[in-house]
């Protein structure tokens, strides 16, 4: 009897496990694809029947009752879900489009997109990003609510003049404006070191806000140049850009001299840390406020690739809600009245 070669067997077992996992993933995706397509067809048929037969909105309740009676083990036939199917078919009228684009995502993702995103171009952008990065439904909702579509690629930069076209496009789309750091729980008056410290403490949320590809290297990273000490606020490595990303935090409005200082840091990083296979390091200045034209002029003749973005510590209040919120004076008056009532009760 031949002795079993353990190494060969382990390689064989490893290969089999990988193939089984791949097959299971493909099977799950195929089921998701077919279910989403079925839901779209049901929604389309409801729309067509309502238009042709003049059926009212109540038909979904009757359909839900009858379908659940026939398929009690299937959970997707509630009146609410049938209305989503109808909205789905109304948003996407082309079956080929549904097969190619929308059916890449689970039904729960699609429902949230229909609920929260009205513009087709914006919806398709989120579909591509969710599929590309494997976003969960909660992450997708968070990205929609943070208006990622409107922030991505909006930083002021000199990338077109300092990077190759392919690297420039990718770097430009990697940066946002503004960055939202409302997960820190800090007020707008927080100082640079405080923001920096809290960002590192909340590194998971920070990396999620920065976007896919960022790997944290360190905070207050030491550089020594001709016997003098310098410290980089935050240093990252970007796996897709294949380069270091140097981030400088400023708790003030943007000033032109910030670009010169960051240009120096990038030169030092490229000279002392950059591997020969790495792309040129990129800098990002995060400040409380940036004037677009001032930032553009400041970056125009900078030799290193630098971007400038704002950051927000407190989520902005939507314009349509501002008028309904109480003023400081109203809150103080309410608090004062409540205190007087409490004192009266105690007496």
TORKOL-4160 file (C-alpha; in steps of 0.2 Angstrom, whole numbers, padded with zeros to 4 digits, m for minus):
347
<pt num="1" X="0000" Y="0000" Z="0000"/>
<pt num="2" X="0007" Y="0017" Z="m0005"/>
<pt num="3" X="0010" Y="0029" Z="0009"/>
<pt num="4" X="m0001" Y="0045" Z="0008"/>
<pt num="5" X="0009" Y="0060" Z="0003"/>
<pt num="6" X="0003" Y="0073" Z="0016"/>
<pt num="7" X="0009" Y="0088" Z="0007"/>
<pt num="8" X="0001" Y="0083" Z="m0009"/>
<pt num="9" X="m0015" Y="0078" Z="0000"/>
<pt num="10" X="m0016" Y="0095" Z="0009"/>
<pt num="11" X="m0014" Y="0104" Z="m0008"/>
<pt num="12" X="m0027" Y="0093" Z="m0016"/>
<pt num="13" X="m0039" Y="0097" Z="m0001"/>
<pt num="14" X="m0035" Y="0115" Z="m0001"/>
<pt num="15" X="m0040" Y="0116" Z="m0020"/>
<pt num="16" X="m0056" Y="0106" Z="m0017"/>
<pt num="17" X="m0061" Y="0118" Z="m0003"/>
<pt num="18" X="m0058" Y="0133" Z="m0014"/>
<pt num="19" X="m0068" Y="0126" Z="m0028"/>
<pt num="20" X="m0083" Y="0121" Z="m0017"/>
<pt num="21" X="m0083" Y="0138" Z="m0009"/>
<pt num="22" X="m0083" Y="0146" Z="m0027"/>
<pt num="23" X="m0097" Y="0135" Z="m0033"/>
<pt num="24" X="m0107" Y="0139" Z="m0017"/>
<pt num="25" X="m0105" Y="0158" Z="m0020"/>
<pt num="26" X="m0110" Y="0156" Z="m0038"/>
<pt num="27" X="m0125" Y="0146" Z="m0033"/>
<pt num="28" X="m0130" Y="0159" Z="m0021"/>
<pt num="29" X="m0128" Y="0173" Z="m0033"/>
<pt num="30" X="m0138" Y="0163" Z="m0046"/>
<pt num="31" X="m0152" Y="0161" Z="m0034"/>
<pt num="32" X="m0151" Y="0180" Z="m0030"/>
<pt num="33" X="m0151" Y="0184" Z="m0048"/>
<pt num="34" X="m0167" Y="0173" Z="m0052"/>
<pt num="35" X="m0176" Y="0180" Z="m0037"/>
<pt num="36" X="m0173" Y="0198" Z="m0042"/>
<pt num="37" X="m0178" Y="0195" Z="m0060"/>
<pt num="38" X="m0194" Y="0186" Z="m0054"/>
<pt num="39" X="m0198" Y="0201" Z="m0043"/>
<pt num="40" X="m0196" Y="0213" Z="m0057"/>
<pt num="41" X="m0207" Y="0202" Z="m0068"/>
<pt num="42" X="m0221" Y="0202" Z="m0055"/>
<pt num="43" X="m0219" Y="0221" Z="m0053"/>
<pt num="44" X="m0220" Y="0223" Z="m0072"/>
<pt num="45" X="m0235" Y="0212" Z="m0073"/>
<pt num="46" X="m0244" Y="0221" Z="m0059"/>
<pt num="47" X="m0241" Y="0238" Z="m0068"/>
<pt num="48" X="m0247" Y="0231" Z="m0085"/>
<pt num="49" X="m0263" Y="0224" Z="m0077"/>
<pt num="50" X="m0267" Y="0240" Z="m0068"/>
<pt num="51" X="m0265" Y="0250" Z="m0083"/>
<pt num="52" X="m0275" Y="0238" Z="m0095"/>
<pt num="53" X="m0288" Y="0232" Z="m0082"/>
<pt num="54" X="m0290" Y="0247" Z="m0072"/>
<pt num="55" X="m0286" Y="0238" Z="m0056"/>
<pt num="56" X="m0283" Y="0250" Z="m0041"/>
<pt num="57" X="m0270" Y="0249" Z="m0027"/>
<pt num="58" X="m0280" Y="0237" Z="m0017"/>
<pt num="59" X="m0275" Y="0223" Z="m0029"/>
<pt num="60" X="m0258" Y="0221" Z="m0021"/>
<pt num="61" X="m0267" Y="0216" Z="m0004"/>
<pt num="62" X="m0277" Y="0203" Z="m0013"/>
<pt num="63" X="m0262" Y="0196" Z="m0022"/>
<pt num="64" X="m0252" Y="0195" Z="m0007"/>
<pt num="65" X="m0265" Y="0185" Z="0002"/>
<pt num="66" X="m0267" Y="0173" Z="m0012"/>
<pt num="67" X="m0249" Y="0171" Z="m0016"/>
<pt num="68" X="m0245" Y="0168" Z="0003"/>
<pt num="69" X="m0258" Y="0155" Z="0004"/>
<pt num="70" X="m0251" Y="0146" Z="m0011"/>
<pt num="71" X="m0232" Y="0148" Z="m0006"/>
<pt num="72" X="m0232" Y="0149" Z="0013"/>
<pt num="73" X="m0214" Y="0145" Z="0014"/>
<pt num="74" X="m0209" Y="0161" Z="0004"/>
<pt num="75" X="m0208" Y="0177" Z="0014"/>
<pt num="76" X="m0207" Y="0189" Z="m0001"/>
<pt num="77" X="m0226" Y="0191" Z="m0004"/>
<pt num="78" X="m0231" Y="0204" Z="0008"/>
<pt num="79" X="m0242" Y="0219" Z="0001"/>
<pt num="80" X="m0227" Y="0230" Z="0005"/>
<pt num="81" X="m0215" Y="0220" Z="m0005"/>
<pt num="82" X="m0227" Y="0219" Z="m0019"/>
<pt num="83" X="m0227" Y="0238" Z="m0020"/>
<pt num="84" X="m0208" Y="0238" Z="m0020"/>
<pt num="85" X="m0209" Y="0226" Z="m0035"/>
<pt num="86" X="m0220" Y="0238" Z="m0044"/>
<pt num="87" X="m0209" Y="0252" Z="m0040"/>
<pt num="88" X="m0194" Y="0242" Z="m0046"/>
<pt num="89" X="m0202" Y="0239" Z="m0062"/>
<pt num="90" X="m0208" Y="0257" Z="m0064"/>
<pt num="91" X="m0190" Y="0263" Z="m0061"/>
<pt num="92" X="m0182" Y="0250" Z="m0073"/>
<pt num="93" X="m0193" Y="0246" Z="m0088"/>
<pt num="94" X="m0179" Y="0237" Z="m0098"/>
<pt num="95" X="m0177" Y="0219" Z="m0094"/>
<pt num="96" X="m0160" Y="0218" Z="m0101"/>
<pt num="97" X="m0155" Y="0232" Z="m0090"/>
<pt num="98" X="m0161" Y="0223" Z="m0075"/>
<pt num="99" X="m0152" Y="0207" Z="m0080"/>
<pt num="100" X="m0135" Y="0217" Z="m0083"/>
<pt num="101" X="m0136" Y="0230" Z="m0069"/>
<pt num="102" X="m0148" Y="0228" Z="m0055"/>
<pt num="103" X="m0148" Y="0210" Z="m0052"/>
<pt num="104" X="m0130" Y="0211" Z="m0046"/>
<pt num="105" X="m0137" Y="0216" Z="m0029"/>
<pt num="106" X="m0148" Y="0207" Z="m0017"/>
<pt num="107" X="m0166" Y="0212" Z="m0016"/>
<pt num="108" X="m0164" Y="0221" Z="0001"/>
<pt num="109" X="m0151" Y="0233" Z="m0007"/>
<pt num="110" X="m0162" Y="0236" Z="m0022"/>
<pt num="111" X="m0177" Y="0241" Z="m0010"/>
<pt num="112" X="m0166" Y="0254" Z="m0001"/>
<pt num="113" X="m0160" Y="0261" Z="m0017"/>
<pt num="114" X="m0178" Y="0263" Z="m0023"/>
<pt num="115" X="m0183" Y="0271" Z="m0007"/>
<pt num="116" X="m0168" Y="0283" Z="m0005"/>
<pt num="117" X="m0162" Y="0287" Z="m0022"/>
<pt num="118" X="m0173" Y="0295" Z="m0036"/>
<pt num="119" X="m0161" Y="0300" Z="m0050"/>
<pt num="120" X="m0157" Y="0285" Z="m0061"/>
<pt num="121" X="m0138" Y="0291" Z="m0064"/>
<pt num="122" X="m0135" Y="0292" Z="m0045"/>
<pt num="123" X="m0144" Y="0275" Z="m0042"/>
<pt num="124" X="m0133" Y="0266" Z="m0055"/>
<pt num="125" X="m0118" Y="0274" Z="m0047"/>
<pt num="126" X="m0122" Y="0266" Z="m0030"/>
<pt num="127" X="m0126" Y="0250" Z="m0038"/>
<pt num="128" X="m0109" Y="0249" Z="m0046"/>
<pt num="129" X="m0100" Y="0254" Z="m0030"/>
<pt num="130" X="m0110" Y="0242" Z="m0019"/>
<pt num="131" X="m0106" Y="0228" Z="m0031"/>
<pt num="132" X="m0088" Y="0233" Z="m0033"/>
<pt num="133" X="m0084" Y="0235" Z="m0015"/>
<pt num="134" X="m0096" Y="0221" Z="m0008"/>
<pt num="135" X="m0106" Y="0234" Z="0003"/>
<pt num="136" X="m0118" Y="0227" Z="0015"/>
<pt num="137" X="m0136" Y="0234" Z="0015"/>
<pt num="138" X="m0132" Y="0245" Z="0031"/>
<pt num="139" X="m0116" Y="0251" Z="0023"/>
<pt num="140" X="m0125" Y="0255" Z="0007"/>
<pt num="141" X="m0138" Y="0265" Z="0017"/>
<pt num="142" X="m0125" Y="0274" Z="0026"/>
<pt num="143" X="m0116" Y="0279" Z="0010"/>
<pt num="144" X="m0132" Y="0286" Z="0002"/>
<pt num="145" X="m0137" Y="0296" Z="0018"/>
<pt num="146" X="m0119" Y="0303" Z="0019"/>
<pt num="147" X="m0122" Y="0309" Z="0000"/>
<pt num="148" X="m0106" Y="0300" Z="m0006"/>
<pt num="149" X="m0111" Y="0302" Z="m0024"/>
<pt num="150" X="m0111" Y="0320" Z="m0022"/>
<pt num="151" X="m0094" Y="0321" Z="m0012"/>
<pt num="152" X="m0084" Y="0308" Z="m0022"/>
<pt num="153" X="m0070" Y="0316" Z="m0033"/>
<pt num="154" X="m0074" Y="0334" Z="m0027"/>
<pt num="155" X="m0058" Y="0339" Z="m0019"/>
<pt num="156" X="m0047" Y="0353" Z="m0026"/>
<pt num="157" X="m0031" Y="0345" Z="m0033"/>
<pt num="158" X="m0016" Y="0347" Z="m0045"/>
<pt num="159" X="m0017" Y="0328" Z="m0049"/>
<pt num="160" X="m0019" Y="0332" Z="m0068"/>
<pt num="161" X="m0002" Y="0341" Z="m0068"/>
<pt num="162" X="0008" Y="0330" Z="m0057"/>
<pt num="163" X="0002" Y="0312" Z="m0060"/>
<pt num="164" X="0000" Y="0301" Z="m0076"/>
<pt num="165" X="m0018" Y="0302" Z="m0083"/>
<pt num="166" X="m0023" Y="0284" Z="m0076"/>
<pt num="167" X="m0015" Y="0288" Z="m0059"/>
<pt num="168" X="m0023" Y="0306" Z="m0059"/>
<pt num="169" X="m0041" Y="0299" Z="m0063"/>
<pt num="170" X="m0040" Y="0286" Z="m0049"/>
<pt num="171" X="m0032" Y="0298" Z="m0037"/>
<pt num="172" X="m0045" Y="0311" Z="m0041"/>
<pt num="173" X="m0060" Y="0299" Z="m0038"/>
<pt num="174" X="m0052" Y="0292" Z="m0022"/>
<pt num="175" X="m0054" Y="0309" Z="m0013"/>
<pt num="176" X="m0070" Y="0317" Z="m0007"/>
<pt num="177" X="m0076" Y="0334" Z="m0002"/>
<pt num="178" X="m0081" Y="0336" Z="0012"/>
<pt num="179" X="m0076" Y="0322" Z="0023"/>
<pt num="180" X="m0089" Y="0319" Z="0037"/>
<pt num="181" X="m0082" Y="0315" Z="0054"/>
<pt num="182" X="m0098" Y="0317" Z="0064"/>
<pt num="183" X="m0095" Y="0299" Z="0071"/>
<pt num="184" X="m0081" Y="0307" Z="0083"/>
<pt num="185" X="m0094" Y="0316" Z="0094"/>
<pt num="186" X="m0083" Y="0332" Z="0094"/>
<pt num="187" X="m0090" Y="0350" Z="0092"/>
<pt num="188" X="m0084" Y="0362" Z="0079"/>
<pt num="189" X="m0072" Y="0370" Z="0090"/>
<pt num="190" X="m0061" Y="0355" Z="0092"/>
<pt num="191" X="m0042" Y="0357" Z="0089"/>
<pt num="192" X="m0031" Y="0348" Z="0077"/>
<pt num="193" X="m0023" Y="0336" Z="0089"/>
<pt num="194" X="m0040" Y="0332" Z="0097"/>
<pt num="195" X="m0048" Y="0328" Z="0080"/>
<pt num="196" X="m0032" Y="0318" Z="0075"/>
<pt num="197" X="m0032" Y="0308" Z="0091"/>
<pt num="198" X="m0051" Y="0304" Z="0090"/>
<pt num="199" X="m0049" Y="0299" Z="0071"/>
<pt num="200" X="m0036" Y="0286" Z="0076"/>
<pt num="201" X="m0047" Y="0280" Z="0091"/>
<pt num="202" X="m0061" Y="0277" Z="0078"/>
<pt num="203" X="m0050" Y="0271" Z="0065"/>
<pt num="204" X="m0063" Y="0258" Z="0058"/>
<pt num="205" X="m0075" Y="0272" Z="0055"/>
<pt num="206" X="m0062" Y="0284" Z="0048"/>
<pt num="207" X="m0056" Y="0271" Z="0036"/>
<pt num="208" X="m0074" Y="0268" Z="0030"/>
<pt num="209" X="m0076" Y="0287" Z="0027"/>
<pt num="210" X="m0059" Y="0288" Z="0018"/>
<pt num="211" X="m0065" Y="0274" Z="0006"/>
<pt num="212" X="m0058" Y="0257" Z="0000"/>
<pt num="213" X="m0040" Y="0255" Z="m0002"/>
<pt num="214" X="m0033" Y="0265" Z="0013"/>
<pt num="215" X="m0022" Y="0256" Z="0025"/>
<pt num="216" X="m0017" Y="0265" Z="0041"/>
<pt num="217" X="0002" Y="0267" Z="0044"/>
<pt num="218" X="0003" Y="0279" Z="0059"/>
<pt num="219" X="0000" Y="0295" Z="0068"/>
<pt num="220" X="0013" Y="0309" Z="0071"/>
<pt num="221" X="0025" Y="0299" Z="0060"/>
<pt num="222" X="0043" Y="0305" Z="0063"/>
<pt num="223" X="0054" Y="0312" Z="0049"/>
<pt num="224" X="0072" Y="0318" Z="0052"/>
<pt num="225" X="0079" Y="0329" Z="0039"/>
<pt num="226" X="0097" Y="0336" Z="0042"/>
<pt num="227" X="0095" Y="0334" Z="0061"/>
<pt num="228" X="0078" Y="0342" Z="0062"/>
<pt num="229" X="0063" Y="0333" Z="0068"/>
<pt num="230" X="0046" Y="0334" Z="0058"/>
<pt num="231" X="0030" Y="0325" Z="0061"/>
<pt num="232" X="0017" Y="0319" Z="0049"/>
<pt num="233" X="m0001" Y="0321" Z="0056"/>
<pt num="234" X="m0008" Y="0305" Z="0048"/>
<pt num="235" X="0001" Y="0293" Z="0036"/>
<pt num="236" X="m0008" Y="0280" Z="0025"/>
<pt num="237" X="m0004" Y="0268" Z="0011"/>
<pt num="238" X="m0016" Y="0266" Z="m0003"/>
<pt num="239" X="m0017" Y="0248" Z="m0010"/>
<pt num="240" X="m0025" Y="0253" Z="m0027"/>
<pt num="241" X="m0015" Y="0269" Z="m0030"/>
<pt num="242" X="0001" Y="0260" Z="m0024"/>
<pt num="243" X="0008" Y="0275" Z="m0015"/>
<pt num="244" X="0009" Y="0283" Z="0002"/>
<pt num="245" X="m0005" Y="0296" Z="0007"/>
<pt num="246" X="0001" Y="0310" Z="0018"/>
<pt num="247" X="m0014" Y="0319" Z="0027"/>
<pt num="248" X="m0012" Y="0335" Z="0036"/>
<pt num="249" X="m0026" Y="0341" Z="0048"/>
<pt num="250" X="m0030" Y="0359" Z="0050"/>
<pt num="251" X="m0043" Y="0366" Z="0062"/>
<pt num="252" X="m0044" Y="0382" Z="0052"/>
<pt num="253" X="m0048" Y="0388" Z="0034"/>
<pt num="254" X="m0036" Y="0383" Z="0021"/>
<pt num="255" X="m0020" Y="0394" Z="0019"/>
<pt num="256" X="m0008" Y="0394" Z="0004"/>
<pt num="257" X="0007" Y="0390" Z="0015"/>
<pt num="258" X="m0001" Y="0373" Z="0020"/>
<pt num="259" X="0003" Y="0367" Z="0002"/>
<pt num="260" X="0021" Y="0371" Z="0003"/>
<pt num="261" X="0023" Y="0362" Z="0020"/>
<pt num="262" X="0015" Y="0347" Z="0013"/>
<pt num="263" X="0025" Y="0347" Z="m0003"/>
<pt num="264" X="0041" Y="0346" Z="0009"/>
<pt num="265" X="0033" Y="0331" Z="0018"/>
<pt num="266" X="0030" Y="0322" Z="0002"/>
<pt num="267" X="0047" Y="0325" Z="m0004"/>
<pt num="268" X="0054" Y="0318" Z="0012"/>
<pt num="269" X="0043" Y="0303" Z="0012"/>
<pt num="270" X="0047" Y="0299" Z="m0006"/>
<pt num="271" X="0066" Y="0300" Z="m0002"/>
<pt num="272" X="0065" Y="0290" Z="0014"/>
<pt num="273" X="0050" Y="0278" Z="0014"/>
<pt num="274" X="0045" Y="0276" Z="m0004"/>
<pt num="275" X="0049" Y="0259" Z="m0012"/>
<pt num="276" X="0056" Y="0259" Z="m0030"/>
<pt num="277" X="0040" Y="0250" Z="m0036"/>
<pt num="278" X="0028" Y="0263" Z="m0027"/>
<pt num="279" X="0020" Y="0277" Z="m0036"/>
<pt num="280" X="0023" Y="0295" Z="m0031"/>
<pt num="281" X="0016" Y="0299" Z="m0014"/>
<pt num="282" X="0000" Y="0310" Z="m0013"/>
<pt num="283" X="m0004" Y="0323" Z="0000"/>
<pt num="284" X="m0021" Y="0328" Z="0007"/>
<pt num="285" X="m0024" Y="0344" Z="0017"/>
<pt num="286" X="m0040" Y="0342" Z="0027"/>
<pt num="287" X="m0046" Y="0359" Z="0034"/>
<pt num="288" X="m0062" Y="0367" Z="0042"/>
<pt num="289" X="m0065" Y="0377" Z="0026"/>
<pt num="290" X="m0057" Y="0379" Z="0009"/>
<pt num="291" X="m0060" Y="0393" Z="m0004"/>
<pt num="292" X="m0059" Y="0384" Z="m0021"/>
<pt num="293" X="m0049" Y="0398" Z="m0030"/>
<pt num="294" X="m0037" Y="0400" Z="m0016"/>
<pt num="295" X="m0033" Y="0382" Z="m0015"/>
<pt num="296" X="m0032" Y="0381" Z="m0034"/>
<pt num="297" X="m0019" Y="0395" Z="m0035"/>
<pt num="298" X="m0009" Y="0388" Z="m0020"/>
<pt num="299" X="m0008" Y="0371" Z="m0029"/>
<pt num="300" X="m0005" Y="0377" Z="m0047"/>
<pt num="301" X="0015" Y="0377" Z="m0046"/>
<pt num="302" X="0017" Y="0364" Z="m0032"/>
<pt num="303" X="0027" Y="0350" Z="m0039"/>
<pt num="304" X="0020" Y="0335" Z="m0029"/>
<pt num="305" X="0002" Y="0329" Z="m0030"/>
<pt num="306" X="m0009" Y="0337" Z="m0017"/>
<pt num="307" X="m0028" Y="0338" Z="m0014"/>
<pt num="308" X="m0037" Y="0350" Z="m0003"/>
<pt num="309" X="m0054" Y="0345" Z="0006"/>
<pt num="310" X="m0065" Y="0351" Z="0020"/>
<pt num="311" X="m0070" Y="0341" Z="0034"/>
<pt num="312" X="m0086" Y="0342" Z="0045"/>
<pt num="313" X="m0087" Y="0337" Z="0063"/>
<pt num="314" X="m0105" Y="0339" Z="0065"/>
<pt num="315" X="m0118" Y="0333" Z="0052"/>
<pt num="316" X="m0126" Y="0348" Z="0042"/>
<pt num="317" X="m0144" Y="0351" Z="0045"/>
<pt num="318" X="m0155" Y="0349" Z="0029"/>
<pt num="319" X="m0161" Y="0365" Z="0023"/>
<pt num="320" X="m0179" Y="0359" Z="0023"/>
<pt num="321" X="m0178" Y="0355" Z="0042"/>
<pt num="322" X="m0169" Y="0371" Z="0048"/>
<pt num="323" X="m0185" Y="0382" Z="0049"/>
<pt num="324" X="m0194" Y="0369" Z="0060"/>
<pt num="325" X="m0180" Y="0368" Z="0073"/>
<pt num="326" X="m0180" Y="0379" Z="0089"/>
<pt num="327" X="m0168" Y="0393" Z="0090"/>
<pt num="328" X="m0156" Y="0394" Z="0105"/>
<pt num="329" X="m0167" Y="0408" Z="0113"/>
<pt num="330" X="m0182" Y="0396" Z="0112"/>
<pt num="331" X="m0173" Y="0382" Z="0120"/>
<pt num="332" X="m0167" Y="0393" Z="0134"/>
<pt num="333" X="m0184" Y="0399" Z="0137"/>
<pt num="334" X="m0191" Y="0382" Z="0137"/>
<pt num="335" X="m0177" Y="0376" Z="0149"/>
<pt num="336" X="m0181" Y="0391" Z="0160"/>
<pt num="337" X="m0200" Y="0387" Z="0161"/>
<pt num="338" X="m0197" Y="0369" Z="0164"/>
<pt num="339" X="m0185" Y="0373" Z="0179"/>
<pt num="340" X="m0198" Y="0385" Z="0187"/>
<pt num="341" X="m0211" Y="0371" Z="0185"/>
<pt num="342" X="m0199" Y="0358" Z="0194"/>
<pt num="343" X="m0196" Y="0370" Z="0208"/>
<pt num="344" X="m0215" Y="0373" Z="0211"/>
<pt num="345" X="m0218" Y="0355" Z="0212"/>
<pt num="346" X="m0204" Y="0352" Z="0224"/>
<pt num="347" X="m0211" Y="0366" Z="0235"/>
